[in-house]
């Protein structure tokens, strides 16, 4: 630091007087007085007051010199102050300056001012914000006792994504562990809930982009013989002519496995039978019904014995499915 010795009295001798401390004042005393004066003359608390703004700059200039041990020693030599005992702080920081800059001190002052000032909170957006428009000369100094303020870049914004998962009907009904591969190359193994429905979206928290969520859209694949209509399931079951005429118990496939159903005698092709509570569950766990559509199918091949029996039946049967047509032409 250099001083203009030709203007020594008007420029140098004022620092202790500006802060209102004795030349023998400790750094703690200087800090205390500086905080008091900085709060009193800060431009945000004195909008439009040029004298307060000028005084605030003088306070900052004085504190810049007296808070730095090296600058203060040089300053004392220039003004002939030999009564002050220089005490160097035990720190690896050669400057000994306890604040990063005036902005750090003002942050502390502002917190006190918000609670005590009758004017209420001091706005950071004030056009007279001195911290933004008038950088101080102490910005390059830092103390070992001060907290280092790191500039952290803004965190990239998280993003939700959606993926589709096609499942067979039985898998959607039972749920369970499923491995999925996403478009970004990631592979996830997740526990799927039971009774998923077509179009349902399952949220996987934190599995999106940069911590966003992944929404898994469930698509139920078309089944070879089950048709799902909301919570009801329908299927076509073939019957032999003998089963249709005589009736009896037959095995019917369901999403729970095979069950036995009693077919009444004399059923017709296209007739519907109902298996109650064998459909698909809704969101409340209530199950629909399974509708069984009967189809009478003649055999592709018959043995000689079967053919002989059919001949016997043909000779004694009384039913004529074409009787209505014959009656029409008579």
N, C-alpha and C positions, 0 to 999 in steps of 0.2 A: 504494500500500500504506500502511496506517496502523498504528500501534502504540500500545499502552496504556503511556504513559510512567510511569503510576503503578505499574505492575507490570513495569517495565523490566528489573530485574535477574533476575527469575525467568523471564521470557518471552523477552527479546531476547538477553541476553548468553550464552545457551547454544549458539547455532547453530554457532560455530566449535568449541566444546568437544564438541558432540554428534557432529560429523563428525571430530573429532580432527585438525584442521588449524590452522595459524597464520592470523592475520588477513591476512597478506601472501600467502597461498596463491593459486596460479594456478587458473584454471578446470580445467585438466588435473588438478591435485592434488586439487581438490574432487571431480571426477568419479571419480577413482581410489578415493578413500576411500569415497565414496558407494556405489560398486559393491561394495566389500568388505563394508561394513556391511549393505547391503541383502540380500546373499546370506546373511549370518550370521543376520539377524533376520527374514527373510521368514516369514510365517505358514505357508506350505506346508512349510517345513523345520522348523517348530517348532509342530506341531499341538497345540492346547490350551494353549499357553503364553501367557497374557495379557500378561505382562511383555514378552515378545519382540514381541508384536503392538503394544503401546504404544510400544516403542522404535522399531519400524519406522515408525510414524506420525510420530514425532519426527524421524527421519532424513529422511523425505520432506519434512516441513515445513521443515527446515533447508536441504535441497538446493533446495527451491522458491525460497527467498529468495536463497541465495548463488550460485545458478547464473544468476540474472537480474541483469544489470549494473545496471539502474536500481534494482531492489529492494535490491541489495547496497549501492549507494552511499548510499541513504537509510538503510539499516540501520547502516552505518558511521558516518554522521553522528549517529545517535541514540545509539550507544554510545561516541562520541568516538574512533573509530579513524581517525587521520589518517596512519598510517604506510603504508597500502595504496595503491599507485598503481593507479588504475582504468585498465584496458586494455580498450578496446572492440574487439570483433571486427570485421573487415572483412566486413560482410554487409549486405544490404538488409533483413535481418530486424532490426527495432528491439529485439526482446527479447534476442537473443543466446543464447537457450536451446538447447542442443545436442540436446535430445531432445524428441520430441513429448509424451511423458508418462512416468510411472513404468513403465507397461506395456512400453514399448519397451526400457527398460533391463533390465527383468526378463526379457524374451525373450532378451537376450544372456546374462544371468546364468544362466538356466535351461539354455542350451546347454552352458555350462561345467560346470554342476552335474551334468548327466546323465552327463558323462564322468568326473567326479572323485568324486562322492558315493558312499559305500558303500551308500547306501539305494537306489541305482538311479534310474530315471526318476521325475520329479515328475509326478504325474497332473494333467492339465488339468481333470479332473472332480472334483477334491478339494473337499469341502464348505467347506474353509477357504480357497479360492482368493481371495486378497485383491484381486486385480485386478478381479474381477467384482463383489464385494460392497461395495468401498470405493473409489469413484472418487476420483482425486487432484485437486488444485486446479490442476495444471499442464497440463490437457488442451487448453487453448486456445493453448498456446505451441508454436512450431515454429521450428526453425533452418534456415538455408539449407544447412547441411551434413547435415541429417537427411533421410532418404528419406520422401517423402509416401506414406502408405498410403491407397490409394483403395478405397472400398467398391464392389466389383463385384457386381452382382446375379447370382444363380445363373443359369447358362446353361440356357435351355429344353431339356428332354430331347428327344433325337432320336427319330424314329419311323419304322419301316419300313412301307412300303405295298406293295400288290399291284395289278397291272393285268393285263388279259387282252389278248392279241393273236392274232387269227385270221389264218391264213395258208393259201393254197392248197397242195396237196400238193407241187407242183413248187417253190414258193418255200421251203417248209420243208426240202426236200431240198437245194436249191442254196445257201440262205443268202444273204448279201449285205446291202447297205445298205437300211435300212428306216426310214421316218419314222413316228413314233407321236405321238399327241396324248393327254395325260393329262386326267383329270377336272378338275384344278386349272387347266387352260388352257395348261399348258406343252407345247411341241412339242419332241421329241427325235429326233435322227437317229443311229441306232446301226448298227453292223456286226453282223449276225446270223451265228451259226455255221452251218455246213452240217449236214445230217442231224438236224434237230430233230425231236423226237417229241411226240405228243399228251400234254398234261399236264406237260411239262417246264417247270421254273422257271429263268429266267435272272436272275442277280443283277446289278443295275447299282448299283455302289457310290456312295454319296453323293447319289443322285438321289431319295431319299425326302424326308420332312419334316424340316427343320432338320438336315440332314446325315445322315439315316438312309439306308437302302438301299431301292431299288425292285426288287421281284421281279416279273418279267414272265412270266406264265403263257401258254404256247404252246398254242393250239387249232388243230388241223389241220382245215380245212374238208372237207366231203364232196365227193368228186370225181365228175365226170359219168360216168366209166366205170371208173376204178380203185377197187378196194376194198382197203384196207390192213388186214391181220391180223397184228399184231406186225411181223415183218420180211418177211412174204410179201405179194406183191401179186397180186390176181386181176383178170381182165377177161374179158368175153365178146366173141368175135370171130365175126361172121357169115360163112358160106360159101355160095356158090351150089351148087346140086345138082351141077353139072359139076365144081366144085372139090372137092367132097366125094368124088365118084366117081373122078375122074382123079388128084387130088392135085397137088402142085407147091409152088413157093415163093410165099409171100405176105408182105406187110409188116405188121408188128405194132407198135403203139405201146408204148413203155416210158417210164419217167421220164427216161431218157437220150436219148429220141428214137426214131425209127423204126428197127427192125431187121428183117432177113429171117428167116423161119422156114419150114422145109420141112414141108408138110402131107402125110402119107402118103395114099395112095389108099385109098378105101373107108372113110373115117372116118365116125362116126355123130354125130348131134346130141347135145350134152352131154358128148362125150368131152373129156378134159383132156390138154393138152400142157404140158410144163415148159420154161421158159427159165431155165437155171441162172444164179445170181448176178446176176439182173436185178431182184431185190427191193429192199427198203429196208435201209439200213445200221443195225446196232445200235451201242451206245456204244463198241464196240471196233473199229468200222469194217467188221465182217463183214456181208456182204449176204445177204439171203434170196433166194428164187426168185420168179419170176413165173409164175403158173399161167394158162394160156390155155384158156378154156372155149369149145368150138366149137358154133355154132348154125347149122344148115342152113336157109336162108331162100329160099323160092321168089320168083321175080321178080314185081314188081307189074304190069309190062307187058312184053310180048315183041313183037318184030317179026314180020312175016309169015314171014320166012325161018326165024327161031328156032322159031316155032310149027310149021312144016312139019317141021323136024328133030325136034322133040319127038314129033310123030305117028309119024315113022319109028322112033324109039326105042321108042315105046309098042308098036308092032307086033312088034318083035323082042325086047323085054325079057322075061326069064324070072322075074324077082323079083316075088313077090306079097306085100306086107306084111301082108295079111289072111289068109294061109294058115292060121294057127293058129285063127282064128275059124271058117273053113270046116271045118277038121278037127273042131272041137268039135261041130258040128251034123250031121256025117255019121255 
